[in-house]
Amino acid sequence: MNLKTIHTHLANQWIRINGISNKIKKGLTDFEVENLFGYVYIDHTAGVTLEIV
């Protein structure tokens, strides 16, 4: 599956990510969780974006 196809499948979808790695946790300074829930959308300036709820 190419990257464009993956973006198309993810866009406008709610997703849950279970078991976040420590590397990702370091970038999420406001969150103290093991799992994430968010909405994926295409921002025409930033590209594929995950809004964490």
C-alpha positions in Angstrom: 0.0 0.0 0.0 1.5 3.4 -1.0 1.5 6.5 1.2 -1.2 8.3 -0.7 -3.5 5.2 -0.2 -2.8 5.1 3.5 -3.6 8.9 3.8 -6.9 8.3 2.0 -7.8 5.5 4.4 -6.9 7.5 7.5 -8.4 10.8 6.6 -11.7 11.7 8.4 -11.5 8.8 10.8 -11.5 8.4 14.6 -8.6 6.2 15.7 -7.3 4.7 18.9 -3.7 4.0 19.5 -3.0 1.4 22.3 0.4 1.2 24.1 2.2 4.3 23.1 6.0 4.0 22.9 8.2 5.9 25.3 9.7 7.8 22.3 6.2 9.2 21.4 5.4 9.9 25.1 8.4 12.3 25.2 6.8 14.5 22.6 3.5 14.5 24.4 4.3 16.7 27.4 0.7 17.4 28.3 -0.4 13.7 28.4 0.3 11.0 31.0 -1.5 8.1 29.2 -0.8 4.7 27.7 -3.4 5.1 24.9 -4.5 7.9 22.6 -7.9 8.6 21.0 -8.1 11.1 18.2 -9.4 12.3 14.9 -7.3 12.2 11.7 -7.8 14.9 9.0 -6.0 16.5 6.2 -4.8 20.0 6.9 -3.9 21.7 3.6 -0.9 23.4 5.2 0.4 20.8 7.6 -0.7 17.6 5.9 -2.1 14.6 7.7 -3.0 15.7 11.2 -4.0 13.8 14.4 -6.1 15.8 16.8 -5.8 14.1 20.2 -9.0 14.2 22.3 
